[in-house]
Amino acid sequence: MLPELATELLTKIFLELHVGDLTRCKRVCRRLNDLVTNDLSLQYKIELDIAGMVDGPPGGADLGVRLKKLHARNATWQKGPPMHTLLLDSPNIPTTVWHCTGGFLLYEQRSTAQSLQLQLHRPAYPNSQTSGGLKVASKTLFAWKTSIPSLTEIRSCSVNPEENMVVITKDTGHMEIPRCVVLSISRDTTPHPMAAQSEYLASRPRLQPGPRDRDRIESVGDLISWTIHPGMNTGEDSEMLVINWKSGTTVWRSEGKSTAKSLLLDPSHVLVIDHEGLFVHEFDPNSTPQTTPRCSTTDDSLISFALPSLHGGTRVETLQCYVPGPRNFRGDRVHFQEDPDLAVLAIHMCTSTSRRFHQPPHKEHLIYVVPLSTILAELENHARIPIRRGGTVIPWPQWGPDGARLLRVDSEPHILTIMGSRVAIPLGARNLEIAQDIFIIDVRPRSAEETFSGRGGNGSAALGAPRGRVDVSDTIPGLKTFVDPVTTRLPYRMTYVKAWTESDAKLVVGQVLTHDGIVLTCNPLPLPIGQVMQQMHA
């Protein structure tokens, strides 16, 4: 029947099919094979599926241009993402670079004793053969006033390009209340014209500030999710807030373990992450300023996704979580963009397990990669059952083995960045704060043959990667963190980029996975760092 239909009707039908069904249709007869092979719209659909992309907004390039760009991109990214270098023009070496979700970078540039200049930069390479059409965005910000013109006052930051805003949390001293400010990018003003107030405050002072990178803030739409890490060795809990920055209302709040973090799932749900599990909480985004939400607890969660139980002698030293975040301004007209349904969450957990009293604790750096669809699908199921009361607890064996992938890396990774289903994991050079090896794991492989175990000599050699830096085995041997062996079977694909060698005359101070590949932010050096190190030790 299908071969007898008119070509235009066939094309419309085929555009609604899954790519696997299109492949099967090619085997039916020569006419269907020719249609799928030669029709530009069907070929574009197939290339989008290969890339994990969706079509861009209306008003972009014509179909032929988009198909050519996407085909070239897929051929290149199959071997590994392109690598670009961004040399920073900064008076400070090394420059502090703050990584924001969405591929944005924030760094200090040409500050004076009277003012702090921040450069907000979204690197892009629109003239590249593989470009998706994203253009460079760069803006110098002067509006944020500080008591000391230095980036050391920034504790964390996030960019919300759809709302044309940056949110920055300020460093605090002993017994000071943590606070954040909202800036307009295009107007370079604070507060943002649509913000209800100039600053947003935590509910209590922090006794003794801890490491800056343990706070977390993000903004999506009208909301800010803010995790305030407690002071060091104070025994306090983390404070987690969701704030509607346009109304000035705190719509949700909670306290959790000192390492707990929160992130936004959608306009009415927040995800709390600690070493015991992932906890979905619901809130009312339209709460009024007169309504103060009560402090939510784990018992209030709609759904709890349990993580593997830790060994009795194991302590979680740090926990960080990462999501892709928005990367496009409203005026961007990209050819194609990441499919939001394929987005993943990454969790880095550093653990310390006690051994005999005369031995130092055994440290392990573990990374969970979890497709957000795993969480959102269960949330959708929960919403379909109105008579359900109380929270749902999902044990690890019921969701984790096939809904997540666990990795072990040999050292503390630099900041992870995510694009779609890919997570870039930068690992430093030995004894240097420089990203040397970047592994990119994609939990959406095209075939089983694309998987690789970092422990195997053959797998590492095939990537050109050093052996033993990453272990992605289904059941990682020798882990001390957990009570029982942990198995994860989520399919994946691994690629590798060599970011730095001692012969390079540059200092890598940041790295980010973007729409156009890996971007290394670097300070130039007068000599290769290998020679600099030799002179220092001469």
KOLKE-425050 format. One record per residue (C-alpha): residue in three letters; x, y, z. Coordinates in steps of 0.1 Angstrom, whole numbers, plus 2048, in hexadecimal, padded with zeros to 3 digits. Layout:
// KOLKE-425050
ALAXYZ;...
This chain:
// KOLKE-425050
MET800800800;LEU81B81980A;PRO82E8177E9;GLU80E8217D6;LEU8098427E8;ALA8128637DA;THR83586F7E1;GLU82A88E7F5;LEU81387A80B;LEU82E85F810;THR84687A81B;LYS82E889834;ILE827866843;PHE84C85E845;LEU85487E857;GLU83E872873;LEU850851876;HIS86E84888D;VAL88F84587B;GLY890820881;ASP86F81C86F;LEU87D831852;THR89B81884F;ARG8837FB84D;CYS86E80D833;LYS88D80F81D;ARG88D7E981B;VAL8697E680E;CYS8707F07EA;ARG8868057D4;ARG86D8237D2;LEU86C8267F8;ASN8928227FA;ASP89783E7E1;LEU87F8557F3;VAL88F851815;THR8B2854805;ASN8AC8727F0;ASP892888801;LEU8A38A4813;SER8898A782F;LEU88C882837;GLN8B2882836;TYR8B18A084D;LYS89B88D865;ILE8B4870865;GLU8D288786B;LEU8C0899887;ASP8BA877898;ILE8DF86E894;ALA8EA88F8A3;GLY8D088E8C0;MET8C38B08B3;VAL8A28C08AA;ASP89B8DA88F;GLY8A28FE898;PRO88791A899;PRO877927879;GLY88A941866;GLY8AB92F863;ALA8BE922845;ASP8AD90E82A;LEU8AB8E882D;GLY8C88E1815;VAL8E08F682A;ARG8D48E784B;LEU8D88C383D;LYS8FB8CA830;LYS9068D9851;LEU8F78BD866;HIS9058A2850;ALA9288B1854;ARG9238B5879;ASN91989087E;ALA93788486A;THR94F89987F;TRP93F8938A2;GLN93F86E89C;LYS96486F8A1;GLY9638888BD;PRO9588AD8C1;PRO96D8C88B1;MET9858DB8C8;HIS9889018C9;THR99E9178DE;LEU9939388EC;LEU9B094E8F8;LEU9A7965914;ASP9B2989915;SER9B498D93A;PRO9CD99E952;ASN9CB98096A;ILE9DD960962;PRO9CE947969;THR9AB957962;THR98E94B977;VAL97393E95E;TRP95093796B;HIS93E91C957;CYS919923953;THR8FF90B945;GLY8F890E920;GLY91D911916;PHE921934924;LEU941940934;LEU94695D94C;TYR96896B954;GLU97A98B95F;GLN9889A2944;ARG99C9C2949;SER98F9CB96B;THR99B9EA97D;ALA99E9F49A1;GLN97CA0699C;SER9689EE988;LEU9649C9980;GLN9609BF95C;LEU94F99E956;GLN95098E933;LEU93297892C;HIS93A96390E;ARG9289478FB;PRO94293A8E3;ALA93692F8C1;TYR94592889E;PRO92A930885;ASN94292F867;SER94B90B86F;GLN9418F0856;THR92F8DE872;SER91F8FD883;GLY8FB8FB88E;GLY8F7920888;LEU8FC92C8AB;LYS90D94E8AC;VAL92795B8C5;ALA91896F8E2;SER92F9858F5;LYS9279A190E;THR93C9B6926;LEU9299BC947;PHE9329D995D;ALA9129DC971;TRP9199C598E;LYS92A9D99A9;THR93F9C89C4;SER9519D49E2;ILE9719C69D4;PRO9749C59AE;SER97D9A09AB;LEU96E98099E;THR9769719C0;GLU9549809CB;ILE94196A9B3;ARG9379499C3;SER92293B9A6;CYS910948988;SER8F693D96E;VAL8EA94B94C;ASN8C694B942;PRO8C895691D;GLU8A3953917;GLU89D96E931;ASN8BC982928;MET8CA97F94B;VAL8E8974960;VAL8E496A985;ILE90396C99B;THR9079619BF;LYS91E9769D5;ASP9399699EB;THR93396EA10;GLY948971A30;HIS942962A52;MET91D966A5D;GLU913979A3E;ILE8F3970A2B;PRO8F9961A08;ARG8E99769ED;CYS8E59769C7;VAL8E09919AE;VAL8CE99198C;LEU8DD9A496E;SER8CF9AD94C;ILE8E79A2931;SER8DD9BA915;ARG8D79D892B;ASP8F49D1942;THR8E09DB961;THR8D99CD983;PRO8BF9C598D;HIS8B19B796E;PRO8939CD962;MET87B9B0968;ALA8899A598A;ALA8749AC9A8;GLN8919B79BE;SER8B69BF9BB;GLU8C29A19D1;TYR8B59809DD;LEU8C19739FE;ALA8C5952A0F;SER8B194DA2F;ARG8CF94CA47;PRO8F3956A49;ARG90F93EA41;LEU927938A5D;GLN947931A4A;PRO948931A24;GLY953911A14;PRO96190B9F1;ARG9509219D7;ASP9499069BE;ARG9318F49D6;ASP91590D9D2;ARG8FE9099B5;ILE8E79219A3;GLU8D391E983;SER8B7932972;VAL89D92695A;GLY87F93C950;ASP87294F96E;LEU883939987;ILE8A5937999;SER8B09179AB;TRP8CA91F9C5;THR8DD9069DB;ILE8F29179F7;HIS90D900A04;PRO912902A2A;GLY93290FA3A;MET94F8F7A3D;ASN94D8DFA5B;THR92F8F0A6A;GLY9178D3A6A;GLU8FD8E9A58;ASP8E68DDA3C;SER8E68EAA19;GLU8CA904A12;MET8B78FF9F1;LEU8A091A9E3;VAL88B91F9C4;ILE8839439BE;ASN86C9549A5;TRP88497199D;LYS86998598B;SER8519849A8;GLY86B9829C4;THR85A9649D3;THR86C9469E2;VAL85592A9D4;TRP86890D9E3;ARG8829079FE;SER8938EAA0F;GLU8B18E0A24;GLY8C58C2A1C;LYS8E68B0A22;SER9058C6A20;THR90D8B89FD;ALA8E98B99EF;LYS8E18CD9D0;SER8C18D89BE;LEU8B88DE99A;LEU8998E7986;LEU8888CB973;ASP86B8E0965;PRO8578FF96F;SER8478ED98D;HIS8608D2998;VAL8828D39A8;LEU89A8B69AB;VAL8AF8B29CB;ILE8CE89C9C8;ASP8E388D9E4;HIS8F686D9E8;GLU8D785A9F2;GLY8C28629D3;LEU8B087A9BC;PHE89188A9CB;VAL87689B9B6;HIS8638B79C8;GLU8458CB9BB;PHE83F8F09C1;ASP82790B9B6;PRO8399249A0;ASN81D93D9A4;SER8209409CA;THR81B9639D7;PRO8359769EC;GLN81D974A09;THR82094EA09;THR83F941A19;PRO84491CA0F;ARG84B904A2B;CYS86D8F3A2B;SER86A8D4A15;THR8798B3A20;THR882892A0F;ASP860884A1C;ASP84E89EA07;SER85E8939E6;LEU8468869CB;ILE86086C9BE;SER88085F9CD;PHE89A84E9B6;ALA8B183B9CE;LEU8D683A9C7;PRO8EC81D9D1;SER8F281A9F6;LEU914826A02;HIS92C812A17;GLY92A819A3C;GLY94C829A3D;THR94783FA1E;ARG943864A20;VAL93887BA03;GLU951897A01;THR9428AA9E4;LEU9248A79CD;GLN91E8BB9AE;CYS9028B9994;TYR9018C5970;VAL8E58CA956;PRO8E78D9932;GLY8D58F9939;PRO8C791291F;ARG8DF91F906;ASN8CB9338ED;PHE8BF9578EE;ARG89C95D8E1;GLY8AA96D8C2;ASP8C19508B8;ARG8B893F897;VAL8CC91E898;HIS8CA90487D;PHE8C58E8896;GLN8C98E48BB;GLU8CC8C98D6;ASP8AD8B48DC;PRO8A18BD8FF;ASP89289A903;LEU8B588B902;ALA8C48A291D;VAL8D789193A;LEU8E089995E;ALA90389296A;ILE90D88E98F;HIS93188E99B;MET9368809BE;CYS95787E9D0;THR9578649EC;SER97085CA07;THR96F839A16;SER981832A37;ARG99C816A38;ARG9B380BA53;PHE9BC826A6C;HIS9DF82AA5F;GLN9D482EA3B;PRO9C584DA2A;PRO9A184AA1F;HIS99A83B9FC;LYS98C8569E5;GLU97784F9C6;HIS9698679AC;LEU94885A99E;ILE931868983;TYR90D85F97D;VAL8FE86795B;VAL8D886695C;PRO8C186F93F;LEU8A888894B;SER88E874939;THR892859953;ILE88687196E;LEU86C884959;ALA85C86494D;GLU856858970;LEU84987B979;GLU83087995D;ASN825856969;HIS82086498C;ALA80A88097F;ARG7F386796D;ILE7E985798E;PRO7D58729A1;ILE7CB85A9BD;ARG7F08549C6;ARG7F88639E8;GLY81B8699F6;GLY83C8649E5;THR8488489CF;VAL8698389D8;ILE87B8279BB;PRO8978109C6;TRP8B88129B3;PRO8B47EE9A4;GLN8927F9994;TRP8A0818981;GLY8C581B984;PRO8D57FE971;ASP8C3807950;GLY8BC82B957;ALA8DF839960;ARG904834958;LEU91E834974;LEU94283E96D;ARG96283F982;VAL97D858979;ASP9A0859987;SER9A187C995;GLU98989999D;PRO97B8A597C;HIS9798C9972;ILE9568D896D;LEU9418C1957;THR92D8CF93A;ILE90F8C0928;MET9018C3906;GLY8E28AD8FF;SER8EB889907;ARG911890909;VAL925898928;ALA9488A6926;ILE95F89A943;PRO97F8AD945;LEU99B89D959;GLY9BA8B0964;ALA9DF8AB95D;ARG9F189B97A;ASN9F98B4996;LEU9ED8D2980;GLU9CB8E4980;ILE9C98E095A;ALA9B08CC946;GLN9C48B3932;ASP9AC897928;ILE98889C91F;PHE97187E91C;ILE94F88290C;ILE935868915;ASP915867901;VAL8FA85190F;ARG8E984E8EE;PRO9008398D8;ARG8F882F8B5;SER90280B8BA;ALA9107F38D4;GLU9317F38C2;GLU9378178CC;THR93A8108F1;PHE95C80F902;SER96A807924;GLY984820931;ARG996804943;GLY99D7F0924;GLY9BD7F7911;ASN9AD7F18F0;GLY9908098F7;SER9A6825903;ALA9BF8208E7;ALA9A48218CD;LEU99B8448DA;GLY9BF8508DD;ALA9B8854902;PRO9CF84C920;ARG9C682B930;GLY9B4829951;ARG9A784C955;VAL982842951;ASP97082295A;VAL94E81D94A;SER94B7F8950;ASP9277EB956;THR9337E0979;ILE9527F4983;PRO9697DE996;GLY9797E79B7;LEU9628039C2;LYS96380A9E7;THR9478239E9;PHE92980C9E7;VAL91C7F09FD;ASP9157DA9DF;PRO9237D99BB;VAL9117F29A5;THR9087E9981;THR8FC802966;ARG8F37F7943;LEU8E8817932;PRO8F881790F;TYR912832909;ARG92D83D8F1;MET94E84D8FA;THR9648658E7;TYR9848778F2;VAL9968988ED;LYS9BA8A08F7;ALA9B68C3905;TRP9DA8CB910;THR9FE8BF90F;GLUA1D8CD91F;SERA298DA8FD;ASPA0C8F28FB;ALAA13917901;LYS9F191D912;LEU9E1918933;VAL9BF907931;VAL9A991894B;GLY98790B940;GLN9758F4928;VAL9528F291D;LEU93E8DB905;THR92B8F18ED;HIS9158EF8CF;ASP9348F08B9;GLY94B8D98CD;ILE9638DC8EA;VAL96F8FF8F2;LEU98F903906;THR993925918;CYS9B892C91B;ASN9D1946926;PRO9EF94990F;LEUA1194291D;PROA3394F911;LEUA4192B911;PROA33908911;ILEA298FF934;GLYA418E2934;GLNA5E8FA931;VALA4E91194B;META4D8F3963;GLNA718EA95C;GLNA7C90E963;META6890E983;HISA7A8EF98F;ALAA9C8F8982;
